Structures are given as structure tokens and as C-alpha cells.
Amino acid sequence: MNKKQFRHQREIKINKLKAHHDGFTISELIVATLIVGILSSIALPNYMSSMQRSEQSEVQSIIASVPSIMGAYIDATGELPTQWDDLSSIAAVMTNNGPATGELSNPIILQKSNYELSIEGPTESIYSLKATPRIARNTDEPGEPDEKRFAIYSCFNVSNGASDLKSGNGIEIKATLNCG
């Protein structure tokens, strides 16, 4: 074998060796996939929890602003608000379809959230506000009673201007509101 043939044979062997080292082995791919899966299983629940807390905080800030809007409307007109349009004359409470309209007793879906806001009252000069996450439920299956679901409650006393806001399981926090 001459030098030229020897070099050619050597290049063929080198190219064959390179072909085997250009990719990953199946075991390397499995280990990498497992590592990514484990990291995702740790990070995803934390991310989802953080997103949920962020949305809850945003809804709480909206609900906290409604009593001051009501108070400003009462101060401006001397009348109790009965419609969302009344409140919109002071400051709009936004939904995905624009400012909230209609009767205050009609629940609205707050903008960029999955929360439904309802207002009851005034009962003995106290308005009660409740925001609950909307849940797509199968009506054939019994669901969790509304009073046990997570909710954000607020109250506003029009006679003395007191307001309170709490969040948690509905039945537990509703009784602790103090708008005396």
C-alpha cells in the first residue's frame, strides 16, 4: 500500500468515526429529557401559583377602588348608585367589553381576569361586594358550594364611609368583614 492509499484509508476511518460522534446517543437524550422534565415539574406549579396571586392582587385593587367610587358618586349626587353607569360617571369599572353597564345587582366579569364581581345592597346602608373566580363546571357533577370557594369580599357602609376587604374561603371571611 502506498502513501496515497494509506491516507485515503485513514480519511475513510476518520470520517466513519466522526459520523458516530456527530449526534447524541439515546441514553444522553433520555437523561436530558428527564432533567428538563424534573425542572419543569418544579417550576411550572410555582409559575402558575405566582400568576394566580398576581391576578388576585389585581382584582383586590379593583374591588378596593369601588367603594371610593361609590362614595364619590354619593357625595356628588346625594343619591345611592343603582347602576354601573352611575359609577361610570365618576370612574369606569372596566370589563372586557368596556365600562360596566346595567344594574349593580347584575354581576360583571372584570377586565383581563377570570373573576366575576357582584354587588348587593344597600342593606342597612351597607353594600356587599363579592368577586369569585369563574369556573367552567359540568352541571351534572356536584361542585364545591359557592361559600367554600375562594372569593374576595368587600363591604362599604354609606352612612359612615367604612369599608373592609378580605380574601379567602367565602364562608370563613364573609363573617369577619367589619363595616360597622
MARBA-3410 file (N, C-alpha, C, O; in Angstrom, 1 decimal):
180
0.8,-1.2,0.0,0.0,0.0,0.0,0.9,1.2,0.0,1.8,1.4,0.8 ~ 0.6,2.1,-0.9,1.4,3.3,-1.0,0.8,4.4,0.0,-0.2,4.2,0.6 ~ 1.6,5.5,0.1,1.2,6.6,1.0,-0.2,7.2,0.6,-1.0,7.5,1.5 ~ -0.5,7.3,-0.6,-1.7,7.9,-1.1,-2.9,7.0,-0.7,-3.9,7.5,-0.2 ~ -2.8,5.7,-0.8,-3.8,4.7,-0.4,-4.0,4.7,1.1,-5.1,4.7,1.6
-2.9,4.8,1.8,-2.9,4.7,3.2,-3.6,6.0,3.8,-4.5,5.9,4.7 ~ -3.3,7.1,3.2,-4.0,8.4,3.6,-5.5,8.3,3.3,-6.4,8.7,4.1 ~ -5.8,7.7,2.2,-7.2,7.6,1.8,-8.0,6.7,2.8,-9.1,7.0,3.2 ~ -7.4,5.5,3.1,-8.0,4.6,4.0,-8.1,5.3,5.4,-9.2,5.1,6.1 ~ -7.1,6.0,5.8,-7.2,6.7,7.1,-8.3,7.8,7.1,-9.0,7.9,8.1
-8.5,8.5,6.1,-9.5,9.5,6.0,-10.9,8.8,6.0,-11.8,9.4,6.7 ~ -11.1,7.7,5.4,-12.3,7.0,5.5,-12.6,6.6,6.9,-13.8,6.7,7.3 ~ -11.6,6.0,7.6,-11.8,5.6,9.0,-12.2,6.8,9.9,-13.1,6.7,10.7 ~ -11.5,7.9,9.7,-11.8,9.2,10.5,-13.2,9.7,10.2,-13.9,10.0,11.1 ~ -13.6,9.6,8.9,-14.9,10.1,8.6,-16.0,9.2,9.2,-17.0,9.6,9.7
-15.7,7.9,9.3,-16.7,6.9,9.9,-16.7,7.2,11.4,-17.8,7.2,12.0 ~ -15.6,7.5,12.0,-15.6,7.8,13.5,-16.3,9.1,13.7,-17.1,9.2,14.7 ~ -16.1,10.1,12.9,-16.8,11.4,13.0,-18.3,11.2,12.9,-19.1,11.9,13.6 ~ -18.7,10.3,12.0,-20.2,10.1,11.8,-20.8,9.6,13.1,-22.0,9.9,13.4 ~ -20.1,8.8,13.8,-20.6,8.3,15.1,-20.7,9.3,16.2,-21.4,9.1,17.2
-19.9,10.4,16.1,-19.8,11.4,17.2,-20.6,12.7,16.8,-20.5,13.6,17.6 ~ -21.3,12.7,15.7,-22.0,13.9,15.4,-23.3,14.1,16.1,-23.8,15.3,16.2 ~ -23.9,13.1,16.7,-25.2,13.2,17.4,-25.1,12.8,18.8,-24.0,12.5,19.3 ~ -26.3,12.7,19.4,-26.3,12.2,20.8,-26.8,10.8,20.8,-27.5,10.3,19.9 ~ -26.4,10.1,21.8,-26.9,8.7,22.0,-28.3,8.7,22.6,-28.7,9.8,23.1
-29.0,7.7,22.5,-30.3,7.6,23.0,-30.3,7.8,24.5,-31.2,8.4,25.1 ~ -29.3,7.3,25.2,-29.3,7.5,26.7,-29.0,8.9,27.1,-29.5,9.4,28.1 ~ -28.2,9.6,26.3,-28.0,11.0,26.5,-29.3,11.8,26.3,-29.6,12.7,27.1 ~ -30.0,11.5,25.3,-31.3,12.2,25.1,-32.3,11.9,26.2,-33.0,12.8,26.6 ~ -32.3,10.7,26.7,-33.3,10.3,27.8,-32.9,11.1,29.0,-33.8,11.6,29.7
-31.6,11.1,29.4,-31.2,11.9,30.6,-31.5,13.3,30.4,-32.0,13.9,31.4 ~ -31.2,13.9,29.3,-31.5,15.4,29.1,-33.0,15.6,29.2,-33.5,16.6,29.8 ~ -33.8,14.7,28.6,-35.3,14.9,28.7,-35.8,14.8,30.2,-36.6,15.5,30.6 ~ -35.2,13.8,30.9,-35.6,13.7,32.3,-35.2,14.9,33.1,-36.0,15.3,34.0 ~ -34.1,15.5,32.9,-33.7,16.7,33.6,-34.6,17.8,33.3,-35.0,18.5,34.2
-34.9,18.0,32.1,-35.9,19.1,31.7,-37.2,18.8,32.3,-37.9,19.8,32.8 ~ -37.7,17.6,32.3,-39.0,17.2,32.9,-39.0,17.5,34.4,-40.0,18.0,34.9 ~ -38.0,17.1,35.1,-37.9,17.4,36.5,-37.9,18.9,36.8,-38.6,19.3,37.7 ~ -37.1,19.6,36.1,-37.1,21.1,36.3,-38.4,21.7,36.0,-38.8,22.6,36.7 ~ -39.1,21.2,35.0,-40.4,21.8,34.6,-41.4,21.4,35.7,-42.3,22.3,36.0
-41.4,20.2,36.2,-42.3,19.8,37.3,-42.2,20.7,38.5,-43.1,20.8,39.3 ~ -41.0,21.2,38.8,-40.8,22.0,39.9,-41.2,23.5,39.6,-41.8,24.1,40.4 ~ -40.8,24.0,38.4,-41.0,25.4,38.1,-42.5,25.7,37.7,-42.9,26.8,38.0 ~ -43.1,24.8,37.0,-44.5,25.1,36.5,-45.5,25.4,37.6,-46.2,26.4,37.5 ~ -45.6,24.6,38.7,-46.5,24.9,39.7,-46.2,26.3,40.4,-47.1,27.0,40.7
-44.9,26.6,40.6,-44.6,27.9,41.1,-45.0,29.0,40.2,-45.5,30.1,40.7 ~ -44.8,28.9,38.9,-45.2,29.9,38.0,-46.7,30.1,38.0,-47.2,31.2,38.0 ~ -47.5,29.0,38.0,-48.9,29.1,38.0,-49.4,29.7,39.2,-50.3,30.5,39.2 ~ -48.8,29.4,40.4,-49.2,30.0,41.6,-48.9,31.5,41.6,-49.8,32.3,42.1 ~ -47.8,31.9,41.1,-47.5,33.3,41.0,-48.4,34.0,40.1,-48.8,35.2,40.4
-48.8,33.4,39.0,-49.8,34.1,38.1,-51.1,34.2,38.8,-51.8,35.3,38.7 ~ -51.5,33.2,39.6,-52.8,33.3,40.3,-52.8,34.4,41.3,-53.8,35.1,41.5 ~ -51.7,34.5,42.1,-51.6,35.5,43.1,-51.6,36.9,42.5,-52.2,37.8,43.0 ~ -51.0,37.0,41.3,-50.9,38.3,40.6,-52.3,38.7,40.2,-52.7,39.9,40.4 ~ -53.1,37.8,39.7,-54.5,38.1,39.2,-55.3,38.5,40.4,-56.1,39.4,40.4
-55.2,37.7,41.6,-55.9,38.0,42.8,-55.6,39.4,43.3,-56.5,40.1,43.7 ~ -54.3,39.8,43.3,-54.0,41.1,43.7,-54.6,42.2,42.8,-55.0,43.3,43.3 ~ -54.6,42.0,41.5,-55.2,43.0,40.6,-56.7,43.1,40.9,-57.2,44.2,40.9 ~ -57.4,42.0,41.1,-58.8,42.0,41.4,-59.1,42.7,42.7,-60.0,43.5,42.9 ~ -58.2,42.5,43.7,-58.4,43.1,45.0,-58.2,44.6,44.9,-59.0,45.4,45.5
-57.3,45.1,44.1,-57.1,46.5,43.9,-58.4,47.1,43.2,-58.7,48.3,43.5 ~ -59.0,46.4,42.3,-60.2,46.9,41.6,-61.3,47.0,42.6,-62.0,48.0,42.7 ~ -61.5,45.9,43.4,-62.6,45.9,44.4,-62.3,47.0,45.5,-63.3,47.6,45.9 ~ -61.1,47.2,45.8,-60.8,48.3,46.8,-61.2,49.7,46.3,-61.4,50.6,47.1 ~ -61.1,49.9,45.0,-61.4,51.2,44.4,-62.9,51.4,44.3,-63.4,52.6,44.2
-63.8,50.4,44.2,-65.2,50.5,44.0,-65.9,51.3,45.2,-66.7,52.2,44.9 ~ -65.6,51.0,46.4,-66.2,51.8,47.5,-65.9,53.3,47.4,-66.8,54.2,47.7 ~ -64.7,53.7,47.0,-64.4,55.1,46.9,-65.1,55.7,45.7,-65.5,56.9,45.8 ~ -65.3,55.0,44.6,-66.1,55.5,43.5,-67.6,55.7,44.0,-68.2,56.7,43.6 ~ -68.1,54.7,44.7,-69.4,54.8,45.2,-69.6,56.1,46.1,-70.5,56.8,46.0
-68.6,56.2,47.0,-68.6,57.4,47.9,-68.6,58.7,47.2,-69.3,59.6,47.5 ~ -67.8,58.8,46.1,-67.7,60.0,45.3,-69.0,60.2,44.6,-69.4,61.4,44.5 ~ -69.6,59.2,44.1,-70.9,59.3,43.4,-72.0,59.9,44.4,-72.7,60.8,44.1 ~ -72.0,59.3,45.6,-73.0,59.7,46.6,-72.7,61.2,47.0,-73.6,62.0,47.2 ~ -71.4,61.5,47.2,-71.1,62.9,47.5,-71.5,63.9,46.4,-72.0,65.0,46.7
-71.3,63.5,45.2,-71.6,64.3,44.0,-73.1,64.5,43.7,-73.6,65.6,43.4 ~ -73.9,63.4,44.0,-75.3,63.5,43.6,-76.2,63.5,44.8,-77.4,63.9,44.6 ~ -75.8,63.0,45.9,-76.7,62.8,47.1,-77.6,61.6,47.0,-78.5,61.5,47.8 ~ -77.4,60.8,46.0,-78.2,59.6,45.8,-77.3,58.3,45.8,-76.1,58.4,45.6 ~ -77.9,57.2,46.2,-77.2,55.9,46.2,-77.1,55.4,44.7,-78.1,55.5,44.0
-76.0,54.8,44.3,-75.9,54.3,43.0,-76.7,53.0,42.8,-76.7,52.2,43.8 ~ -77.4,52.9,41.7,-78.1,51.7,41.4,-77.7,51.0,40.2,-78.0,49.8,39.9 ~ -76.9,51.7,39.4,-76.4,51.1,38.1,-74.9,51.3,38.0,-74.3,52.2,38.6 ~ -74.3,50.5,37.2,-72.9,50.6,36.9,-72.6,51.9,36.1,-71.6,52.5,36.3 ~ -73.6,52.3,35.3,-73.5,53.6,34.6,-73.3,54.8,35.6,-72.6,55.7,35.3
-74.0,54.7,36.8,-73.9,55.7,37.8,-72.4,55.9,38.2,-71.9,57.0,38.3 ~ -71.8,54.7,38.5,-70.4,54.7,38.9,-69.5,55.2,37.8,-68.5,55.8,38.0 ~ -69.9,54.8,36.5,-69.0,55.2,35.4,-69.0,56.8,35.2,-68.1,57.3,34.6 ~ -70.0,57.5,35.8,-69.9,58.9,35.7,-68.8,59.5,36.6,-68.4,60.6,36.3 ~ -68.3,58.7,37.5,-67.2,59.1,38.4,-65.9,58.5,37.9,-65.0,59.2,37.5
-65.9,57.2,37.8,-64.7,56.4,37.2,-65.3,55.1,36.8,-66.1,54.4,37.5 ~ -64.8,54.6,35.6,-65.4,53.4,35.0,-64.8,52.2,35.6,-63.6,52.1,35.9 ~ -65.6,51.2,35.9,-65.2,49.8,36.3,-65.2,49.1,35.0,-66.2,48.9,34.4 ~ -64.0,48.6,34.6,-63.8,48.0,33.2,-64.1,46.5,33.2,-63.8,45.8,34.1 ~ -64.8,46.1,32.1,-64.9,44.7,31.7,-64.2,44.5,30.4,-63.7,45.4,29.8
-64.2,43.3,29.9,-63.6,43.0,28.6,-64.4,43.7,27.5,-63.8,43.9,26.4 ~ -65.6,44.1,27.7,-66.4,44.8,26.7,-66.5,46.3,26.9,-67.4,46.9,26.3 ~ -65.6,46.8,27.7,-65.7,48.3,28.0,-66.2,48.5,29.4,-66.2,47.6,30.2 ~ -66.6,49.8,29.7,-67.1,50.1,31.0,-68.3,49.2,31.4,-69.1,48.9,30.5 ~ -68.4,48.9,32.7,-69.6,48.1,33.1,-70.8,48.9,33.0,-70.9,50.1,33.2
-71.9,48.2,32.5,-73.2,48.9,32.4,-74.3,48.0,33.0,-74.0,46.8,33.3 ~ -75.5,48.6,33.1,-76.6,47.8,33.7,-76.7,48.0,35.2,-76.1,48.9,35.8 ~ -77.6,47.2,35.7,-77.9,47.3,37.2,-76.7,46.8,38.0,-75.9,45.9,37.6 ~ -76.5,47.4,39.2,-75.4,47.0,40.1,-75.6,45.5,40.5,-74.6,44.9,40.8 ~ -76.9,45.1,40.6,-77.1,43.7,41.0,-76.7,42.7,40.0,-76.6,41.5,40.3
-76.5,43.1,38.7,-76.0,42.2,37.7,-74.5,42.0,37.8,-73.8,43.0,37.7 ~ -74.1,40.8,37.9,-72.6,40.5,38.0,-71.9,40.9,36.7,-72.5,40.8,35.6 ~ -70.7,41.3,36.9,-69.8,41.7,35.7,-68.6,40.8,35.8,-68.2,40.4,36.8 ~ -67.9,40.6,34.6,-66.7,39.9,34.5,-65.6,41.0,34.4,-65.6,41.8,33.5 ~ -64.7,41.1,35.4,-63.7,42.1,35.4,-62.7,41.9,34.2,-62.4,40.8,33.8
-62.2,43.1,33.8,-61.3,43.1,32.6,-60.0,42.3,32.9,-59.5,42.4,34.0 ~ -59.6,41.5,31.9,-58.4,40.8,31.9,-58.3,39.8,33.1,-57.2,39.6,33.6 ~ -59.4,39.3,33.5,-59.3,38.4,34.7,-60.4,37.4,34.5,-61.3,37.5,33.6 ~ -60.4,36.4,35.3,-61.4,35.4,35.3,-62.4,35.5,36.5,-62.9,34.5,37.0 ~ -62.5,36.7,37.0,-63.3,37.0,38.2,-64.6,37.7,37.9,-64.7,38.5,37.0
-65.7,37.2,38.6,-67.0,37.8,38.4,-67.2,38.6,39.7,-67.1,38.2,40.8 ~ -67.6,39.9,39.5,-67.9,40.8,40.6,-69.4,41.1,40.7,-70.0,41.4,39.7 ~ -69.9,40.9,41.9,-71.3,41.2,42.1,-71.4,42.1,43.3,-70.6,42.1,44.2 ~ -72.4,43.0,43.3,-72.7,43.9,44.3,-74.1,43.7,44.8,-75.0,43.7,44.0 ~ -74.3,43.6,46.1,-75.6,43.5,46.7,-75.8,44.7,47.7,-74.9,45.2,48.3
-77.0,45.2,47.7,-77.3,46.3,48.7,-77.8,47.5,48.0,-78.1,47.6,46.8 ~ -77.9,48.5,48.8,-77.5,48.6,50.2,-78.5,47.9,51.2,-79.8,48.1,51.0 ~ -78.0,47.1,52.1,-78.8,46.6,53.2,-78.4,47.2,54.5,-77.2,47.1,54.9 ~ -79.3,48.0,55.1,-78.9,48.8,56.3,-77.7,49.6,56.0,-76.8,49.8,56.8 ~ -77.8,50.3,54.9,-76.7,51.2,54.3,-75.4,50.6,54.1,-74.4,51.3,54.0
-75.4,49.3,53.9,-74.1,48.6,53.6,-74.2,47.9,52.2,-75.1,47.1,52.0 ~ -73.3,48.2,51.4,-73.1,47.5,50.1,-72.1,46.3,50.3,-71.1,46.5,51.0 ~ -72.5,45.1,49.8,-71.6,44.0,49.8,-71.0,43.7,48.4,-71.8,43.5,47.5 ~ -69.7,43.6,48.3,-69.1,43.3,47.0,-68.4,41.9,47.1,-67.8,41.6,48.2 ~ -68.6,41.1,46.1,-68.0,39.7,46.1,-67.4,39.5,44.7,-68.1,39.6,43.7
-66.2,39.0,44.7,-65.5,38.6,43.4,-65.1,37.2,43.6,-64.4,36.8,44.5 ~ -65.6,36.3,42.7,-65.2,34.9,42.7,-64.7,34.5,41.4,-65.1,35.0,40.3 ~ -63.7,33.6,41.4,-63.2,33.1,40.1,-64.3,32.3,39.4,-65.0,31.5,40.0 ~ -64.4,32.6,38.1,-65.4,31.8,37.3,-64.8,30.4,37.0,-63.7,30.3,36.7 ~ -65.7,29.4,37.2,-65.3,28.0,37.0,-66.2,27.4,36.0,-67.4,27.5,36.1
-65.6,26.8,34.9,-66.4,26.1,34.0,-66.7,24.7,34.6,-65.8,23.9,34.8 ~ -68.0,24.5,34.9,-68.4,23.3,35.6,-69.3,22.5,34.7,-70.1,23.0,33.9 ~ -69.2,21.2,34.9,-70.1,20.3,34.3,-71.3,20.3,35.3,-71.2,19.9,36.4 ~ -72.5,20.6,34.8,-73.7,20.8,35.6,-74.2,19.4,36.1,-74.9,19.4,37.1 ~ -73.8,18.3,35.5,-74.2,17.0,36.0,-73.4,16.6,37.3,-73.9,15.8,38.1
-72.3,17.2,37.5,-71.5,16.8,38.6,-71.6,17.8,39.7,-71.6,19.0,39.5 ~ -71.8,17.3,41.0,-71.9,18.3,42.1,-70.5,19.0,42.2,-69.5,18.3,42.3 ~ -70.6,20.3,42.4,-69.3,21.1,42.5,-69.2,21.5,44.0,-70.0,21.2,44.8 ~ -68.1,22.2,44.2,-67.9,22.8,45.5,-68.9,23.9,45.8,-69.1,24.8,44.9 ~ -69.6,23.9,46.9,-70.5,25.0,47.2,-69.8,26.4,47.1,-68.7,26.5,47.4
-70.6,27.4,46.6,-70.0,28.7,46.4,-69.4,29.3,47.7,-68.4,30.0,47.6 ~ -70.0,29.0,48.8,-69.5,29.6,50.0,-68.1,29.0,50.5,-67.5,29.6,51.3 ~ -67.7,27.9,49.9,-66.5,27.3,50.2,-65.4,27.6,49.2,-64.2,27.3,49.4 ~ -65.7,28.2,48.1,-64.8,28.6,47.1,-64.0,29.8,47.5,-64.4,30.6,48.3 ~ -62.8,30.0,46.9,-62.0,31.2,47.1,-62.8,32.4,46.6,-63.4,32.3,45.6
-62.8,33.5,47.4,-63.5,34.7,47.0,-62.8,35.9,47.6,-62.1,35.8,48.6 ~ -63.1,37.0,47.0,-62.7,38.3,47.6,-63.9,39.1,48.0,-64.8,39.4,47.1 ~ -64.0,39.4,49.2,-65.2,40.1,49.7,-64.8,41.5,50.2,-63.7,41.7,50.7 ~ -65.8,42.4,50.0,-65.6,43.8,50.5,-67.0,44.3,50.9,-68.0,43.8,50.4 ~ -67.0,45.3,51.8,-68.2,45.9,52.2,-67.9,47.4,52.3,-66.8,47.9,52.5
-69.0,48.2,52.1,-68.9,49.6,52.2,-70.2,50.2,52.8,-71.3,49.9,52.4 ~ -70.0,50.9,53.9,-71.1,51.5,54.7,-71.2,52.9,54.2,-70.3,53.7,54.4 ~ -72.3,53.2,53.6,-72.5,54.6,53.0,-72.8,55.6,54.1,-72.7,56.8,53.9 ~ -73.2,55.2,55.3,-73.6,56.1,56.3,-72.3,56.7,57.0,-72.3,57.8,57.5 ~ -71.3,55.8,57.2,-70.1,56.3,57.9,-68.8,56.2,57.0,-67.7,56.7,57.5
-68.9,55.7,55.8,-67.7,55.6,54.9,-66.8,54.5,55.2,-65.7,54.4,54.5 ~ -67.1,53.6,56.1,-66.2,52.5,56.5,-66.3,51.4,55.4,-67.3,51.2,54.8 ~ -65.1,50.8,55.1,-65.0,49.7,54.2,-64.0,48.7,54.7,-63.1,49.0,55.5 ~ -64.2,47.5,54.2,-63.3,46.4,54.5,-63.1,45.5,53.3,-64.0,45.4,52.5 ~ -62.0,44.8,53.3,-61.7,43.9,52.2,-61.0,42.7,52.7,-60.0,42.8,53.4
-61.4,41.5,52.4,-60.8,40.3,52.8,-60.9,39.2,51.6,-61.8,39.3,50.8 ~ -59.9,38.3,51.6,-59.9,37.2,50.6,-59.7,35.9,51.3,-59.0,35.8,52.3 ~ -60.2,34.9,50.7,-60.0,33.5,51.3,-61.3,32.7,50.9,-62.0,33.0,50.0 ~ -61.5,31.6,51.7,-62.7,30.8,51.5,-63.9,31.6,52.0,-64.0,32.1,53.1 ~ -64.9,31.7,51.1,-66.1,32.6,51.2,-66.7,32.6,52.6,-66.9,33.6,53.2
-67.1,31.4,53.1,-67.9,31.3,54.3,-67.1,31.8,55.5,-67.6,32.3,56.5 ~ -65.7,31.6,55.5,-64.9,32.0,56.6,-64.7,33.5,56.7,-64.7,34.0,57.8 ~ -64.5,34.1,55.5,-64.1,35.5,55.5,-65.3,36.5,55.5,-65.2,37.6,56.0 ~ -66.4,36.0,55.0,-67.6,36.9,54.9,-68.0,37.4,56.3,-68.4,38.5,56.4 ~ -68.0,36.5,57.2,-68.4,36.8,58.6,-67.5,37.8,59.3,-67.8,38.4,60.3
-66.2,37.9,58.8,-65.2,38.7,59.5,-65.1,40.1,59.0,-64.4,40.9,59.5 ~ -65.9,40.4,57.9,-65.9,41.8,57.4,-66.5,42.8,58.4,-67.4,42.4,59.1 ~ -65.9,43.9,58.6,-66.3,44.9,59.5,-66.5,46.2,58.9,-65.5,46.9,58.6 ~ -67.8,46.6,58.6,-68.1,47.9,58.0,-69.0,48.7,58.9,-69.6,49.7,58.5 ~ -69.0,48.3,60.2,-69.8,48.9,61.2,-70.0,50.3,61.1,-70.7,50.9,62.0
END
